[in-house]
Amino acid sequence: MFDVLFIGSGQGAWNGAIPMSQAGLKVAVVEEGLFGGVCSNRGCNAKITLDKPVELVRNIEQLQGRGFDSVPQINWPDLMAHKHEVIGRLAASNEQKLVKAGVQVIKGHATVTAADTVTVGTTEYKAEKIVLALGQLPHRLAIPGQAYLRDSTDFMALPQLPQRVTIIGAGYVGMEFAAIANAAGAEVNVVVQGHQPLREFYQPYVERLVVSLRECGVRFFYDQRVESVTKSTAGLLLQGANQFALESDYILDATGREPHVTGSGLENIGIATNKDGIVVDDHLQTNVAGVYATGDVVAKTQPKITPVAIFESQYLAQLFTGQTTAPINYPSIATTVFTSPRISQVGISPTEAAKSLAQYTSETFAYAEDWFRQVQNETDGSLTLVFDQENILVGAVEYSHEAVDTINGLLEIIELRLTHEQVQRFIYTFPSLQHSYFRKV
């Protein structure tokens, strides 16, 4: 009998399981794959390892004739070996963190058989509370030739980079992998069903990102519905409506991710789900008393990203150990697409502000006019800030190579609702990004 049993070991699990165990609760985590979930092993960590050389190459390209007279080439096999070196040990490390904290690790496939019972193999485990941290799975196009399509896990384990890479979809995964493959030397095509890449992001900056990727050689095909894939001596032939055809050596299905709500017996106890995942209340409890859910499997309006899963897991630790009885209260959440350049944003978007001019004002600063950005010859970047009627910063979005650091710094100002006078009390290092933007706030 456990106090808490987690199904899944990703960010929505171990960040709460460890403090729960340290507080004296008897905790178990069931995992059938790699400990740490998608983010640690097949997602964010692996992606950013592959992206680091891309970031460096793009910075060096900006400085051609300003200190550099050539651009280094990315060695894909070496980069992939480095990725395995960095990521390969994380699963064991994550498992050991749980063990050292006193969490019981159970390996195998978990099936919920009752509101207080989980079966793994032939063994039943009872728990006062069950937490479903099931995550998401890649969406797969159901078309003829589906077997020739690959997903993000496959791409991040490629021993050799194919010459011609086609990506179906222009969300986070599609755009980030397009930037990586292009910088590493592949001919990259992005096929988009609609006409709006990265719908969650500020579109004027998305449009500039598309222009930048096109200048690097990425081709975009809009308003295309993929209907089939066939194999020939020339490679893979992707076909769609209106005689659309495109040959490729490798096709990545990046058409989204789906909540992992099947295969774990949720129907056995009547867990409510919808197209977005498991339905929870404001305490992350499902419609079945004692059964909770965290992370990307939850149906919610908040972004399905690692920091949100961590926040939810830590909230449950406070809830289950009696540190709080309050509903979960999400803070300001920063989101980023790790292309090159990046787009990062937090709070009220300029698009939303433009619809409520009586409530908000926006101001944009072009980095072509910022001497600190000129040091690295970054002329295409911009920062847009949104202020409310009290002249308090409530939103920000940046398009630049350093967008993550800028938005992370501004997030604190937004979350704490600091006034201009309070921000002026900060004496930042000079020169630095913070010193560059704080006077604008």
C-alpha positions as semicolon CSV with decimal commas, in nm:
position;residue;x (nm);y (nm);z (nm)
1;M;0,000;0,000;0,000
2;F;0,142;0,334;-0,109
3;D;0,037;0,683;-0,020
4;V;0,102;0,794;-0,379
5;L;0,170;0,594;-0,695
6;F;0,275;0,764;-1,018
7;I;0,226;0,605;-1,358
8;G;0,508;0,747;-1,568
9;S;0,843;0,890;-1,460
10;G;0,862;1,213;-1,659
11;Q;0,883;1,570;-1,533
12;G;0,523;1,553;-1,411
13;A;0,617;1,263;-1,184
14;W;0,963;1,270;-1,031
15;N;0,961;1,640;-0,946
16;G;0,674;1,566;-0,709
17;A;0,759;1,208;-0,612
18;I;1,094;1,301;-0,458
19;P;0,972;1,579;-0,224
20;M;0,672;1,364;-0,128
21;S;0,903;1,079;-0,029
22;Q;1,137;1,314;0,154
23;A;0,836;1,444;0,350
24;G;0,760;1,092;0,474
25;L;0,503;0,964;0,224
26;K;0,538;0,614;0,083
27;V;0,574;0,676;-0,291
28;A;0,611;0,455;-0,598
29;V;0,680;0,533;-0,962
30;V;0,591;0,285;-1,238
31;E;0,785;0,314;-1,564
32;E;0,788;0,083;-1,866
33;G;1,049;0,278;-2,066
34;L;1,328;0,523;-1,993
35;F;1,318;0,707;-1,663
36;G;1,266;1,080;-1,706
37;G;1,012;1,052;-1,986
38;V;1,020;1,211;-2,329
39;C;1,183;1,541;-2,233
40;S;1,496;1,390;-2,079
41;N;1,547;1,111;-2,329
42;R;1,375;1,185;-2,660
43;G;1,270;1,549;-2,645
44;C;1,395;1,882;-2,509
45;N;1,736;1,769;-2,384
46;A;1,827;1,580;-2,699
47;K;1,694;1,857;-2,923
48;I;1,894;2,132;-2,755
49;T;2,210;1,919;-2,774
50;L;2,167;1,892;-3,150
51;D;2,081;2,260;-3,173
52;K;2,386;2,401;-2,993
53;P;2,622;2,383;-3,294
54;V;2,345;2,539;-3,507
55;E;2,332;2,836;-3,273
56;L;2,711;2,876;-3,293
57;V;2,719;2,846;-3,672
58;R;2,450;3,109;-3,716
59;N;2,637;3,348;-3,488
60;I;2,958;3,295;-3,685
61;E;2,771;3,356;-4,011
62;Q;2,668;3,698;-3,879
63;L;3,032;3,781;-3,814
64;Q;3,170;3,699;-4,157
65;G;3,410;3,977;-4,245
66;R;3,392;4,097;-3,884
67;G;3,644;3,861;-3,732
68;F;3,566;3,537;-3,917
69;D;3,641;3,455;-4,278
70;S;3,483;3,107;-4,293
71;V;3,194;2,912;-4,142
72;P;3,256;2,571;-3,980
73;Q;3,059;2,272;-4,106
74;I;2,850;2,063;-3,870
75;N;2,970;1,702;-3,856
76;W;2,643;1,515;-3,808
77;P;2,784;1,174;-3,699
78;D;3,006;1,347;-3,442
79;L;2,715;1,560;-3,323
80;M;2,491;1,255;-3,290
81;A;2,761;1,072;-3,095
82;H;2,784;1,372;-2,863
83;K;2,405;1,367;-2,822
84;H;2,416;1,001;-2,719
85;E;2,703;1,080;-2,481
86;V;2,503;1,356;-2,309
87;I;2,157;1,198;-2,315
88;G;2,246;0,830;-2,282
89;R;2,317;0,848;-1,910
90;L;2,014;1,054;-1,810
91;A;1,765;0,768;-1,772
92;A;1,983;0,583;-1,520
93;S;2,055;0,909;-1,340
94;N;1,683;0,988;-1,315
95;E;1,612;0,642;-1,180
96;Q;1,884;0,677;-0,917
97;K;1,746;1,013;-0,803
98;L;1,419;0,838;-0,724
99;V;1,585;0,546;-0,549
100;K;1,809;0,770;-0,336
101;A;1,505;0,970;-0,227
102;G;1,334;0,653;-0,105
103;V;1,086;0,624;-0,391
104;Q;1,005;0,264;-0,487
105;V;1,075;0,208;-0,855
106;I;0,850;-0,042;-1,033
107;K;0,940;-0,141;-1,389
108;G;0,677;-0,253;-1,635
109;H;0,348;-0,154;-1,796
110;A;0,090;-0,018;-1,552
111;T;-0,284;-0,075;-1,588
112;V;-0,537;0,097;-1,365
113;T;-0,783;-0,168;-1,247
114;A;-0,957;0,024;-0,968
115;A;-0,954;0,373;-0,821
116;D;-0,691;0,255;-0,572
117;T;-0,528;-0,028;-0,766
118;V;-0,264;-0,052;-1,038
119;T;-0,152;-0,380;-1,192
120;V;0,201;-0,426;-1,328
121;G;0,248;-0,769;-1,481
122;T;0,079;-1,006;-1,238
123;T;0,132;-0,788;-0,932
124;E;-0,132;-0,556;-0,786
125;Y;-0,030;-0,237;-0,607
126;K;-0,266;-0,040;-0,387
127;A;-0,238;0,336;-0,341
128;E;-0,435;0,600;-0,158
129;K;-0,369;0,837;-0,448
130;I;-0,277;0,759;-0,810
131;V;-0,116;1,021;-1,035
132;L;-0,136;0,975;-1,411
133;A;0,176;1,125;-1,571
134;L;0,129;0,956;-1,907
135;G;0,252;1,233;-2,137
136;Q;0,188;1,249;-2,511
137;L;0,269;1,047;-2,821
138;P;0,356;1,167;-3,172
139;H;0,053;1,200;-3,398
140;R;0,084;0,983;-3,707
141;L;-0,077;1,054;-4,044
142;A;-0,308;0,771;-4,147
143;I;-0,224;0,761;-4,518
144;P;-0,101;0,501;-4,768
145;G;0,272;0,464;-4,715
146;Q;0,250;0,563;-4,350
147;A;0,527;0,315;-4,271
148;Y;0,777;0,536;-4,455
149;L;0,714;0,830;-4,222
150;R;0,941;0,892;-3,924
151;D;0,880;1,080;-3,598
152;S;1,089;1,307;-3,375
153;T;1,239;1,015;-3,182
154;D;1,367;0,866;-3,507
155;F;1,512;1,197;-3,626
156;M;1,708;1,252;-3,306
157;A;1,877;0,914;-3,347
158;L;1,979;0,944;-3,715
159;P;2,337;0,816;-3,755
160;Q;2,370;0,997;-4,090
161;L;2,176;1,303;-4,204
162;P;1,991;1,234;-4,532
163;Q;2,055;1,475;-4,818
164;R;1,686;1,557;-4,875
165;V;1,465;1,596;-4,568
166;T;1,094;1,671;-4,589
167;I;0,905;1,777;-4,277
168;I;0,526;1,758;-4,262
169;G;0,404;2,019;-4,015
170;A;0,522;2,360;-3,897
171;G;0,471;2,354;-3,523
172;Y;0,745;2,340;-3,258
173;V;0,895;2,012;-3,378
174;G;0,870;2,084;-3,749
175;M;1,026;2,430;-3,735
176;E;1,300;2,340;-3,488
177;F;1,408;2,033;-3,682
178;A;1,393;2,226;-4,008
179;A;1,643;2,475;-3,865
180;I;1,871;2,198;-3,738
181;A;1,869;1,987;-4,056
182;N;1,921;2,294;-4,276
183;A;2,220;2,417;-4,075
184;A;2,368;2,067;-4,084
185;G;2,364;2,069;-4,465
186;A;2,042;1,894;-4,570
187;E;1,802;2,018;-4,835
188;V;1,493;2,087;-4,626
189;N;1,129;2,113;-4,734
190;V;0,847;2,200;-4,494
191;V;0,497;2,097;-4,599
192;V;0,219;2,283;-4,420
193;Q;-0,148;2,185;-4,434
194;G;-0,258;2,546;-4,367
195;H;-0,084;2,877;-4,414
196;Q;0,024;2,965;-4,062
197;P;0,336;2,811;-3,905
198;L;0,371;2,829;-3,527
199;R;0,014;2,943;-3,464
200;E;0,080;2,992;-3,092
201;F;0,344;3,259;-3,155
202;Y;0,334;3,627;-3,254
203;Q;0,284;3,605;-3,629
204;P;0,485;3,911;-3,743
205;Y;0,792;3,747;-3,587
206;V;0,700;3,405;-3,726
207;E;0,687;3,559;-4,073
208;R;1,036;3,701;-4,023
209;L;1,159;3,361;-3,907
210;V;1,018;3,199;-4,222
211;V;1,196;3,462;-4,436
212;S;1,521;3,390;-4,251
213;L;1,488;3,013;-4,300
214;R;1,406;3,064;-4,668
215;E;1,719;3,273;-4,710
216;C;1,910;2,976;-4,565
217;G;1,754;2,746;-4,825
218;V;1,450;2,596;-4,651
219;R;1,151;2,565;-4,885
220;F;0,794;2,602;-4,754
221;F;0,489;2,450;-4,926
222;Y;0,165;2,593;-4,787
223;D;-0,193;2,468;-4,809
224;Q;-0,092;2,113;-4,895
225;R;-0,278;1,805;-4,774
226;V;-0,051;1,501;-4,786
227;E;-0,231;1,196;-4,929
228;S;0,032;0,925;-4,978
229;V;0,397;0,825;-4,971
230;T;0,550;0,572;-5,207
231;K;0,902;0,437;-5,246
232;S;1,092;0,440;-5,574
233;T;1,448;0,413;-5,696
234;A;1,479;0,792;-5,655
235;G;1,376;0,781;-5,289
236;L;1,042;0,859;-5,128
237;L;0,767;1,031;-5,323
238;L;0,524;1,236;-5,120
239;Q;0,200;1,320;-5,301
240;G;-0,099;1,539;-5,224
241;A;-0,401;1,711;-5,368
242;N;-0,386;1,915;-5,690
243;Q;-0,098;1,705;-5,829
244;F;0,140;1,807;-5,551
245;A;0,451;1,584;-5,553
246;L;0,781;1,604;-5,372
247;E;1,075;1,363;-5,371
248;S;1,276;1,312;-5,055
249;D;1,520;1,078;-4,884
250;Y;1,359;1,114;-4,542
251;I;1,011;1,227;-4,435
252;L;0,943;1,345;-4,081
253;D;0,582;1,342;-3,962
254;A;0,569;1,647;-3,735
255;T;0,192;1,690;-3,742
256;G;0,158;1,726;-3,366
257;R;0,134;1,524;-3,048
258;E;-0,160;1,348;-2,884
259;P;-0,235;1,281;-2,516
260;H;-0,150;0,925;-2,419
261;V;-0,490;0,823;-2,282
262;T;-0,521;0,469;-2,418
263;G;-0,361;0,146;-2,304
264;S;-0,343;0,219;-1,930
265;G;-0,694;0,111;-1,829
266;L;-0,840;0,457;-1,771
267;E;-1,171;0,329;-1,905
268;N;-1,179;0,066;-1,628
269;I;-1,264;0,334;-1,372
270;G;-1,433;0,584;-1,605
271;I;-1,164;0,855;-1,619
272;A;-1,304;1,149;-1,817
273;T;-1,102;1,250;-2,123
274;N;-1,146;1,469;-2,428
275;K;-0,940;1,542;-2,740
276;D;-0,692;1,743;-2,532
277;G;-0,631;1,478;-2,266
278;I;-0,744;1,389;-1,915
279;V;-0,998;1,627;-1,763
280;V;-0,898;1,756;-1,417
281;D;-1,031;2,010;-1,167
282;D;-0,843;2,301;-1,016
283;H;-0,661;2,062;-0,781
284;L;-0,549;1,840;-1,073
285;Q;-0,791;1,567;-0,960
286;T;-0,981;1,371;-1,222
287;N;-1,352;1,292;-1,200
288;V;-1,253;0,984;-0,996
289;A;-1,171;1,069;-0,634
290;G;-0,810;0,999;-0,545
291;V;-0,689;0,986;-0,907
292;Y;-0,490;1,287;-1,032
293;A;-0,305;1,381;-1,352
294;T;-0,008;1,603;-1,436
295;G;0,192;1,712;-1,736
296;D;0,120;1,692;-2,106
297;V;-0,160;1,435;-2,072
298;V;-0,379;1,693;-1,894
299;A;-0,648;1,878;-2,092
300;K;-0,562;2,242;-2,019
301;T;-0,515;2,585;-2,171
302;Q;-0,162;2,621;-2,034
303;P;0,125;2,526;-2,269
304;K;0,217;2,159;-2,262
305;I;0,584;2,209;-2,187
306;T;0,831;2,073;-1,934
307;P;0,830;2,367;-1,685
308;V;0,450;2,345;-1,655
309;A;0,468;1,971;-1,582
310;I;0,731;2,042;-1,315
311;F;0,513;2,313;-1,160
312;E;0,211;2,080;-1,148
313;S;0,411;1,796;-0,995
314;Q;0,555;2,023;-0,728
315;Y;0,205;2,158;-0,658
316;L;0,081;1,803;-0,591
317;A;0,373;1,751;-0,352
318;Q;0,258;2,055;-0,154
319;L;-0,106;1,943;-0,171
320;F;-0,042;1,585;-0,063
321;T;0,190;1,684;0,223
322;G;-0,054;1,938;0,365
323;Q;0,143;2,250;0,273
324;T;-0,155;2,386;0,080
325;T;-0,522;2,321;0,018
326;A;-0,559;2,597;-0,242
327;P;-0,630;2,535;-0,609
328;I;-0,333;2,537;-0,843
329;N;-0,244;2,893;-0,945
330;Y;-0,037;2,902;-1,262
331;P;0,215;3,187;-1,289
332;S;0,330;3,364;-1,604
333;I;0,461;3,100;-1,845
334;A;0,735;3,167;-2,100
335;T;0,733;2,967;-2,423
336;T;1,004;2,942;-2,688
337;V;1,052;2,787;-3,028
338;F;1,420;2,693;-3,046
339;T;1,478;2,781;-3,407
340;S;1,761;3,005;-3,517
341;P;1,679;3,285;-3,450
342;R;1,445;3,197;-3,163
343;I;1,104;3,335;-3,081
344;S;1,026;3,359;-2,710
345;Q;0,723;3,511;-2,542
346;V;0,542;3,554;-2,212
347;G;0,223;3,719;-2,088
348;I;-0,017;3,928;-2,297
349;S;0,073;3,907;-2,666
350;P;0,094;4,214;-2,889
351;T;-0,184;4,060;-3,099
352;E;-0,415;4,041;-2,798
353;A;-0,313;4,391;-2,692
354;A;-0,404;4,529;-3,035
355;K;-0,760;4,406;-2,983
356;S;-0,790;4,601;-2,656
357;L;-0,624;4,937;-2,720
358;A;-0,807;5,090;-2,424
359;Q;-0,633;4,845;-2,192
360;Y;-0,287;4,796;-2,343
361;T;-0,012;4,971;-2,533
362;S;0,276;4,809;-2,722
363;E;0,622;4,925;-2,815
364;T;0,875;4,758;-3,045
365;F;1,253;4,797;-3,031
366;A;1,460;4,697;-3,335
367;Y;1,801;4,553;-3,253
368;A;1,957;4,707;-3,562
369;E;1,959;5,024;-3,350
370;D;2,104;4,861;-3,036
371;W;2,482;4,890;-3,013
372;F;2,507;4,580;-2,792
373;R;2,340;4,366;-3,060
374;Q;2,558;4,525;-3,325
375;V;2,859;4,376;-3,148
376;Q;2,758;4,039;-3,295
377;N;2,601;4,201;-3,603
378;E;2,249;4,090;-3,512
379;T;2,041;4,325;-3,727
380;D;1,717;4,128;-3,768
381;G;1,610;4,093;-3,404
382;S;1,328;4,280;-3,230
383;L;1,164;4,303;-2,889
384;T;0,799;4,399;-2,844
385;L;0,672;4,495;-2,498
386;V;0,310;4,523;-2,383
387;F;0,207;4,757;-2,099
388;D;-0,124;4,794;-1,917
389;Q;-0,300;5,118;-1,819
390;E;-0,077;5,152;-1,512
391;N;0,230;5,130;-1,736
392;I;0,317;4,790;-1,584
393;L;0,482;4,539;-1,815
394;V;0,234;4,256;-1,880
395;G;0,373;4,089;-2,191
396;A;0,681;4,052;-2,407
397;V;0,791;3,872;-2,722
398;E;1,135;3,867;-2,880
399;Y;1,274;3,745;-3,209
400;S;1,651;3,701;-3,178
401;H;1,926;3,452;-3,102
402;E;1,915;3,557;-2,734
403;A;1,536;3,563;-2,701
404;V;1,532;3,300;-2,426
405;D;1,753;3,501;-2,192
406;T;1,564;3,824;-2,257
407;I;1,220;3,676;-2,193
408;N;1,338;3,482;-1,886
409;G;1,458;3,810;-1,737
410;L;1,137;3,994;-1,824
411;L;0,921;3,710;-1,689
412;E;1,016;3,800;-1,332
413;I;0,922;4,165;-1,388
414;I;0,586;4,060;-1,534
415;E;0,503;3,802;-1,268
416;L;0,586;4,039;-0,980
417;R;0,421;4,338;-1,155
418;L;0,723;4,559;-1,090
419;T;0,692;4,928;-1,164
420;H;0,937;5,126;-1,375
421;E;1,077;5,278;-1,055
422;Q;1,134;4,935;-0,900
423;V;1,306;4,803;-1,211
424;Q;1,537;5,106;-1,208
425;R;1,665;4,980;-0,869
426;F;1,832;4,688;-1,045
427;I;2,197;4,752;-1,128
428;Y;2,283;4,492;-1,388
429;T;2,623;4,395;-1,518
430;F;2,735;4,614;-1,805
431;P;2,736;4,521;-2,086
432;S;2,466;4,255;-2,073
433;L;2,125;4,173;-2,216
434;Q;1,961;4,283;-1,892
435;H;2,130;4,621;-1,898
436;S;2,026;4,654;-2,262
437;Y;1,654;4,602;-2,202
438;F;1,586;4,723;-1,847
439;R;1,566;5,090;-1,945
440;K;1,288;5,001;-2,189
441;V;1,076;4,865;-1,903
